[in-house]
């Protein structure tokens, strides 16, 4: 009887292997082509002045400094709300709540929220946060809307990270007399930290790339605050992020050079986020530590 290692591959296996590698190569080439195309189109308009100035007809300048500040503010405010609430909800669902219909309903709701189109979140945010709460078109309205969008993502990622921690960790700590919260704080959360961080960074990536919901809620103003107090008061005023400005540059203004320059900046940010995710997750991965 011939061993499995010496068994000849059937023609169908060879064909499937070929198709798998072909799909992988096509995906890599497609990604490379998009990156190269955006780089070639946007590199001529990308400069230090473009990143540090604001578009002004009187001064004859074109820049996205105000849009960068708006993007950072929205990321900060959205994650300040979403991270503790999402992680806390995941801890409750995974460690405290009894498994039953209620937990299944909550998990179903979070999965459903993850699949709702962002423009629906934008419409809700405009009506509830903007009109009902009186926040109007502002960065705060956009941040609260994006908080609702990324909350299911953080919750589900944290849940899966907690589920991946072996039950032996829990049982061993409880057997030694540790309390429930002490086990969660000192054992489960550190062990699940890479997955939690990955979920948070993915949420930041979604915030950076969002435009539809922000057009309804945050507006498109691109002014740059001059002082720290003006920076915080800007939360209550209209502000357009980089993706919103990219959309406006390509459609309303017809300035494709600026649009591709912004797209190049966004690609760099996404690359940095992905690399940061990998490095931070490896740093907090207790299973790799000796």
Secondary structure, DSSP 8 states (H G I E B T S, - for coil): ---STT----HHHHHHHHHHHHHHHHHHHHHHHHHHHHHHHHTTT--HHHHHSEEETTTTEEEEHHHHHHHHHHHHHHHHHHHHHHHHHHHIIIIIS-SSHHHHHHHHHHHHHHHS-HHHHHHHHIIIIIIIS---SSHHHHHHHHHHHHHHHHHHHHHHHHHTS-HHHHHHHHHTT--HHHHIIIIIHHHHHHHHHHHHHHHHHHHHH--HHHHHHT-------SSHHHHHHGGGS----HHHHHHHHHTTS--HHHHHHHHHHHHHHHHHHHHHHHHHHHHH-TTT--
